[in-house]
């Protein structure tokens, strides 16, 4: 496993868990792209910051069960629990396939399935 790629993602996820969106985005390229498979694509740090501000009203709980890295490609598998403003919790299984560029998160393909 590429420990550099894994460390970048783990540090970025820790920022999300603290509610530190700017800290997360510091680990991203300016032209970062998030593809939510089957849903939408968000491009650029500002658009992703807006998405995070709207979606992560309370910091989500992210659990990474497995990391698989190969050079500038990294896959994280785990669970994410979103906590709405009213305290309602929604847990999903996820697999995030990241591409890094110059040591930063550049592109994400996110596969997220809500648990029922």
trRosetta pair geometry for C-beta under 8 A, 3 or more apart (Angstrom, degrees):
i j d omega theta_ij theta_ji phi_ij phi_ji
1 5 7.9 -124 170 61 79 103
1 6 5.8 38 153 -39 118 136
1 67 6.5 76 -149 111 142 98
1 68 6.9 -120 -107 -145 102 33
1 69 4.3 81 -160 44 77 102
2 5 4.2 50 99 15 117 111
2 6 6.5 160 90 -12 62 87
2 69 4.0 -116 37 138 84 127
2 70 6.7 151 -15 -105 111 6
2 71 6.0 153 -55 -67 146 8
2 72 7.7 -39 70 -65 174 29
2 74 7.2 -101 60 -80 111 99
3 6 5.5 -58 -144 43 36 113
3 7 5.9 40 157 -24 70 106
3 69 7.8 170 -52 66 23 155
4 7 5.9 -56 -147 35 27 110
4 8 6.6 30 154 -22 62 103
4 103 6.6 -71 161 -123 120 91
5 8 5.8 -51 -152 30 32 113
5 9 6.7 24 154 -12 64 106
5 69 4.6 158 76 -145 127 133
5 71 7.6 73 -39 117 145 25
5 72 6.6 171 -91 -129 130 34
5 73 7.6 12 -159 66 163 20
5 74 4.6 -170 150 -62 122 127
5 98 7.7 167 -177 94 109 121
5 100 5.4 -148 -122 -4 99 149
6 9 6.0 -61 -152 40 32 106
6 10 6.1 28 155 -17 69 110
6 67 5.1 90 -123 148 108 151
6 69 5.3 -104 -50 -34 92 146
6 74 6.6 173 -76 -133 56 131
7 10 5.7 -55 -139 40 31 109
7 11 6.1 31 160 -18 66 107
8 11 6.1 -60 -150 38 25 108
8 12 6.2 23 154 -18 63 111
8 27 5.6 148 -175 -162 87 117
8 100 6.5 92 73 -112 157 139
8 103 6.4 178 -82 179 142 68
8 104 7.0 -161 -161 -114 141 31
8 105 6.6 175 141 -46 120 85
9 12 5.6 -56 -144 39 32 112
9 13 6.1 31 157 -19 67 106
9 27 7.9 149 -88 156 31 146
9 64 8.0 112 129 -99 115 156
9 67 7.1 162 76 -128 140 127
9 74 5.8 -156 -35 131 144 153
9 76 6.2 -169 162 -53 147 133
9 98 6.4 -179 -90 21 124 163
9 105 7.1 104 -90 -79 74 116
10 13 5.8 -51 -143 38 30 111
10 14 6.4 36 153 -24 62 103
10 64 7.3 -100 -101 24 82 158
10 67 7.9 -45 -57 -75 100 155
11 14 5.6 -50 -149 31 31 115
11 15 6.8 35 150 -21 61 101
11 27 6.3 158 94 -85 102 142
12 15 5.7 -52 -158 30 34 113
12 16 6.8 35 147 -18 65 101
12 23 7.8 173 -131 128 49 77
12 24 5.0 77 -165 -141 79 70
12 27 4.0 -115 -83 62 109 157
12 28 7.5 95 -126 -47 136 82
12 105 6.2 35 -76 -23 169 140
13 16 5.5 -49 -152 33 39 114
13 17 6.4 39 151 -20 68 105
13 24 7.9 70 -73 -114 20 103
13 62 5.1 -122 -167 96 111 149
13 64 6.7 24 167 -37 177 124
13 76 7.9 168 -64 -149 142 168
14 17 5.6 -54 -149 37 33 114
14 18 6.6 28 152 -15 64 106
15 18 5.8 -61 -151 40 33 107
15 20 4.2 -91 -167 80 81 107
15 21 7.5 138 143 -87 105 12
15 23 3.4 -156 -139 105 129 111
15 24 4.2 -172 96 -59 125 68
15 26 7.7 177 -100 35 169 102
15 27 7.4 177 16 -4 144 123
16 19 7.7 40 -179 -73 33 22
16 20 7.4 -93 -62 56 20 66
16 21 7.5 54 -108 -95 62 55
16 24 5.1 61 -60 -81 80 136
16 52 7.6 -114 -124 -143 94 126
16 56 7.0 -109 -164 -129 89 162
16 59 6.5 142 150 -153 57 95
16 60 6.6 -21 150 50 109 93
16 62 6.3 49 91 -11 124 140
17 59 5.4 89 -165 164 29 129
17 60 7.3 -79 -99 78 59 58
17 61 7.0 59 -126 -121 97 41
17 62 5.8 -111 -70 28 102 100
18 23 7.1 8 66 50 123 149
18 59 6.4 -178 79 -107 8 158
19 56 7.1 180 -122 140 69 116
19 58 7.5 -65 -90 -168 117 39
19 59 4.1 -100 -61 -61 79 110
20 23 3.5 18 134 19 120 124
20 24 6.5 145 101 -19 73 80
21 24 5.5 -50 -152 33 37 113
21 25 6.2 31 153 -16 68 107
21 49 5.7 109 150 -137 128 77
21 52 4.6 147 -123 113 124 142
21 53 6.5 -41 -45 -63 170 74
21 56 7.3 158 -78 67 109 134
22 25 5.7 -57 -144 41 33 109
22 26 6.5 47 152 -34 63 98
22 49 7.7 34 -80 -121 60 119
23 26 5.7 -42 -153 17 32 118
23 27 7.8 26 150 -13 56 99
24 27 6.2 -66 -174 31 40 107
24 28 7.2 29 139 -20 70 111
24 52 7.2 172 63 -118 146 164
25 28 5.1 -57 -153 31 51 117
25 32 7.9 -144 -141 20 76 150
25 45 5.1 91 -161 -151 122 107
25 48 6.8 152 -101 92 106 117
25 49 6.0 -9 -65 -75 149 98
27 104 6.0 172 169 -142 47 77
27 105 5.5 48 127 4 90 107
28 32 4.1 -26 -180 -54 117 150
28 45 6.0 153 94 -97 126 95
28 48 7.2 -79 136 71 175 158
28 104 5.8 108 -157 171 13 107
28 105 4.6 -45 -103 70 70 96
28 106 7.4 146 -160 -81 68 33
29 32 5.0 145 60 -60 74 77
29 101 5.7 11 -59 62 143 112
29 102 7.3 98 -91 51 109 106
29 104 4.8 133 -54 104 71 126
29 105 6.9 -139 -1 84 77 46
29 106 4.6 28 8 -105 133 76
30 44 7.1 -8 159 -140 62 71
30 45 5.8 -64 -144 -13 48 118
31 43 7.0 -13 -170 -176 67 92
31 44 6.3 -30 -129 -92 43 64
31 106 7.4 15 82 -153 81 83
32 43 7.6 172 92 -154 47 47
32 44 6.9 120 54 -115 68 10
32 45 6.1 79 29 -69 111 67
32 48 6.2 -25 91 -19 119 153
32 104 7.9 -100 -77 140 108 106
32 105 6.1 37 -123 110 125 84
32 106 5.9 -140 -110 -148 68 30
32 107 7.0 -170 -156 -73 59 41
32 108 7.6 28 178 -4 98 97
33 41 6.5 -5 -174 -174 98 103
33 42 7.3 163 -156 84 51 49
33 43 5.0 -8 -108 -108 82 77
33 106 7.4 11 24 152 81 60
33 107 4.8 2 60 -118 96 81
33 108 7.1 -163 99 31 57 67
34 41 6.8 167 88 -155 53 54
34 42 4.6 1 55 54 103 96
34 43 7.9 -154 27 -70 64 38
34 48 6.1 115 -7 -105 127 112
34 51 7.7 -127 54 69 148 164
34 107 7.9 178 -80 -157 33 47
34 108 4.6 -5 -120 61 68 115
34 110 6.5 6 -171 -6 93 120
35 41 4.9 -14 -106 -106 66 92
35 107 7.4 20 -3 -177 102 89
35 108 6.5 -170 31 95 67 61
35 109 4.8 -14 70 -109 114 64
35 110 6.8 172 85 20 55 72
36 39 3.9 -36 110 61 112 119
36 40 5.3 21 47 53 112 63
36 41 7.1 -159 23 -77 69 40
36 42 7.7 44 -12 -4 101 96
36 110 5.2 -28 -110 68 60 109
36 112 6.9 -36 -150 19 95 115
37 109 5.9 49 -52 -176 109 87
37 110 6.5 -160 2 78 84 49
37 111 5.2 -11 39 -90 133 71
42 47 5.0 -168 -174 128 95 116
42 48 5.5 126 128 -81 126 71
42 51 5.5 -27 -125 -38 166 151
43 47 6.0 45 68 47 44 148
44 47 4.7 82 69 14 93 105
44 48 6.8 -168 93 -6 45 90
45 48 5.8 -64 -146 42 30 108
45 49 6.1 35 156 -25 68 105
46 49 5.6 -49 -146 32 31 114
46 50 6.6 32 154 -18 62 102
47 50 5.8 -51 -151 35 33 112
47 51 6.5 36 149 -19 64 105
48 51 5.4 -50 -147 36 36 115
48 52 6.2 37 153 -19 67 104
49 52 5.8 -55 -147 38 30 110
49 53 6.2 32 154 -21 65 106
50 53 5.7 -53 -145 35 30 112
50 54 6.3 21 158 -12 64 110
51 54 6.0 -65 -149 42 27 105
51 55 5.7 3 165 -2 68 120
52 55 6.2 -64 -126 49 25 97
52 56 5.0 -17 -172 22 69 119
53 56 7.3 -38 -87 54 12 82
54 57 7.7 -20 173 -61 26 80
55 82 7.3 -71 168 -134 86 129
56 59 6.1 27 178 -113 111 37
56 60 5.6 -85 -122 -19 100 92
56 82 7.5 -115 -105 -133 59 89
57 83 7.5 -119 73 95 88 70
57 84 6.5 40 48 -158 134 39
57 85 4.8 -63 142 -66 157 81
58 83 4.0 -54 77 87 130 110
58 84 7.5 18 18 75 110 6
58 85 7.3 161 -24 -90 99 41
59 83 7.6 16 69 38 41 117
60 80 5.3 16 160 -175 134 96
60 81 6.1 164 -166 77 80 48
60 82 5.2 -34 -108 -96 106 55
60 83 6.8 173 -105 7 50 81
61 80 7.0 158 80 -157 54 47
61 81 4.2 1 51 50 104 106
61 83 7.4 70 -12 -29 93 110
62 78 6.7 75 178 104 71 138
62 79 7.8 175 -150 91 40 51
62 80 5.2 -5 -105 -108 71 85
63 78 4.7 -163 98 -180 63 120
63 79 4.8 10 52 53 108 87
63 80 7.5 -162 25 -74 67 42
64 67 6.1 25 165 -54 127 95
64 76 5.1 -60 -131 -162 110 110
64 77 7.4 94 -158 65 65 40
64 78 4.4 -103 -112 -45 31 149
65 77 5.5 -57 62 102 99 83
65 78 4.5 159 -1 -98 80 75
65 79 7.5 63 -29 -6 110 79
66 75 7.8 -3 112 109 95 90
66 76 7.3 162 87 -153 56 43
66 77 4.5 4 54 50 100 108
66 78 7.3 -178 27 -58 59 79
67 74 6.7 -17 -167 -168 93 99
67 75 7.2 157 -155 82 45 53
67 76 5.5 -11 -103 -102 75 73
67 77 7.9 -161 -71 21 34 72
68 74 7.1 156 82 -156 50 49
68 75 4.5 -5 57 55 99 101
68 77 7.9 34 -1 -7 102 106
69 73 7.0 160 -153 90 54 54
69 74 4.6 -7 -105 -106 86 83
69 75 7.7 -164 -72 24 46 61
70 73 5.1 -10 65 64 84 101
70 74 7.9 -179 26 -76 55 47
72 99 6.1 41 133 -167 96 66
72 100 4.4 -130 -161 63 83 84
72 101 6.6 62 -169 -78 140 42
73 97 7.3 -10 -169 -174 95 85
73 98 7.1 158 -156 87 46 59
73 99 5.8 -20 -101 -105 71 66
73 100 7.5 -147 -67 15 26 81
74 97 7.7 161 86 -157 46 43
74 98 4.5 -13 64 61 94 107
74 100 6.7 46 -1 -23 114 109
75 95 6.5 -3 -172 -175 100 93
75 96 6.9 165 -152 85 50 52
75 97 5.1 -13 -103 -104 86 69
75 98 7.4 -175 -80 20 35 73
76 94 7.8 12 104 109 90 99
76 95 7.2 171 86 -152 50 47
76 96 4.7 1 53 54 97 101
76 98 7.3 34 -2 -7 99 112
77 94 7.4 -173 -144 96 43 55
77 95 4.9 -5 -104 -107 79 83
77 96 8.0 -162 -70 25 38 64
78 93 7.7 -163 115 -151 26 60
78 94 6.3 -12 68 60 62 87
79 91 5.8 3 -179 -172 117 102
79 92 6.8 161 -155 83 68 41
79 93 5.7 -45 -99 -103 74 51
79 94 6.8 130 -119 16 23 85
80 91 7.3 165 86 -149 39 57
80 92 5.5 -14 61 60 86 91
80 94 5.3 19 0 -4 111 136
80 112 7.2 -43 43 -130 126 114
81 89 5.5 -3 -178 -168 110 102
81 90 6.9 159 -155 78 60 39
81 91 4.5 -23 -99 -95 85 79
81 92 7.8 168 -86 18 39 63
82 89 7.2 155 79 -153 49 50
82 90 4.8 -11 56 59 98 95
82 91 7.9 -171 19 -78 65 33
82 92 7.5 27 -7 1 101 106
83 87 6.6 -20 -173 -143 95 36
83 88 7.4 157 -155 77 49 42
83 89 5.5 -16 -101 -99 73 74
84 87 6.8 -35 71 36 76 18
84 88 4.3 5 34 54 122 93
84 89 7.8 -137 10 -66 80 29
84 90 7.4 60 -31 -5 100 105
90 114 6.2 -34 175 -138 108 112
91 114 7.5 117 87 -153 41 64
91 115 5.0 -9 92 28 91 125
92 112 4.9 33 147 -176 144 91
92 113 5.9 159 -163 78 93 34
92 114 4.7 -54 -96 -95 96 48
92 115 6.3 -165 -103 -10 35 76
93 112 7.6 165 84 -151 46 48
93 113 5.2 -12 59 62 92 93
93 115 6.5 94 -20 -60 86 92
94 110 6.5 -23 -161 -166 113 89
94 111 6.5 149 -157 83 59 59
94 112 4.6 -9 -104 -103 97 74
94 113 7.5 175 -80 21 50 63
95 110 7.7 158 83 -154 48 45
95 111 4.6 -2 56 57 92 111
96 108 5.8 -30 -163 -155 99 105
96 109 7.4 149 -158 76 48 50
96 110 5.2 -11 -107 -106 79 75
96 111 7.6 -158 -73 27 37 68
97 108 7.1 137 74 -158 51 51
97 109 4.4 -10 59 57 105 101
97 110 7.9 -157 27 -71 66 34
97 111 7.8 45 -6 -5 97 101
98 105 5.7 -61 -158 -135 126 92
98 106 7.9 115 -179 44 82 62
98 107 7.0 146 -157 81 51 53
98 108 5.5 -17 -100 -99 72 73
99 106 5.3 -59 99 68 85 103
99 107 4.3 6 46 54 108 101
99 108 7.9 -146 21 -65 70 36
100 103 6.4 5 168 -131 123 11
100 104 6.2 154 -157 73 85 27
100 105 6.0 -51 -104 -94 76 37
100 106 5.9 122 -145 4 23 97
101 104 6.2 -32 67 61 65 81
101 106 4.0 55 6 -54 106 148
105 108 7.0 14 177 -53 111 101
